[in-house]
Amino acid sequence: MFGTTKEEEFHAAIEAFASQFDLTLTLVKLNSFLVSTFHTAAGPPRSDSFALLSEPCEIQIGYIERDKIEADVILLDPDRTAFDAQEYLLMHFVHGVWEIAGPI
């Protein structure tokens, strides 16, 4: 129905995420079509709204809705049983830039 357009947008969003936040994304899982999970090592120090990305994270990027690419970012901590709001970001890809989607 969309040809390769959605796949190209998806891959561009992943590349933009890595570039915008100066991170190396390591693919952990292909969850489903156009939804993938990545891990990152600690990124460069940050003091902005994206400070969580300075820590090792798990990031799920995917088309959550037909025309919306989102990223769920959570602090990578295998021993966690619960997490604080500061350990999670919901982001979306808008006009080639990743932005925080809003409060949890």
N, C-alpha and C positions, 0 to 999 in steps of 0.2 A: 504494500500500500504506500509506503514512504520511500521505497528504494533503499539506498544506503545513507540517506540524510540523517536519520536518527542515530545510527551507529557512528557516523562522523562527528556529530554534535557531542555524543557521549564521550568519545575518545578525546575530543578537543577540551571538554570539561575536565577530564582527568589530567591532561597535560597542563591546563590552566591552573588547576589546584596545586600541582607540584611546583610550577613556576611562581605563582603568586606568593606562596608561603615558603619557598626555597626548601622543599622537602623531597626526599626520595620515597616514592610509594612502592611498597613491595606487595604484589598481588598474593592474597592468601586464599581467596575463594571466588569462583564465579557463581554467584548465588542463583541467578537466573538470567534471562536475556536482558542485557543492558542494566544489570545490577551486579556490582562487584565489591568485595571487601578487601581492604588494604591495611597494612601495618606501616607505621613510620617509626624511625628512631627519633630521639630528641632532636628538635629543630633548633634554629637559631633563637637566642633569647628575644622575647617579645614582652612588651608592657601594654599592649592594646587589647581590644576585645577578643583577639585571637590568641591570647597568651597560652591557652591550653595546648596549642600546637608546638610549644617549646618542649613539651613532654612526649614520651612515646605514646602513640595513639592508635586506635583501630578506627578506620574510616570506611563507611559503607557509602558508595556513590551509586546513584541510579535514577532512572526515570521512575518517579513515584506516581506521577500523574502523566497524562498523555504528553503534555508540553512543558514539564517541569522536572529539571534535574536537581536532586537534593543530595546533601551529604550529611550523614549522622556521624559525628566525631565524638568518641568517648575515650577517656584516659585508659591506656592499656595497662591493666592490673589484673593478672590472673587470679589473685587471691581475693578479689573484691566480692562482697556479697550484696552491697548496695553502693550507690554513688551519690555524690553531692552535685548540686546544680553547676558548680564550677568545673566539674569533670565531664561536661557534656555540652556540645554545640550542635544546633540544627542550622544548616546553611543551605542556600540555594544559589544557583548559577544564573546570573542575570546579565545579559548583554556582554558576555565574555569575562565577567568578574564574579568571584565568589563573595557573597554577603551573608551576614547572620540573618536568619529567617525571622527571628523574634524570640521572645522569652519562651521558656519551656512551659 
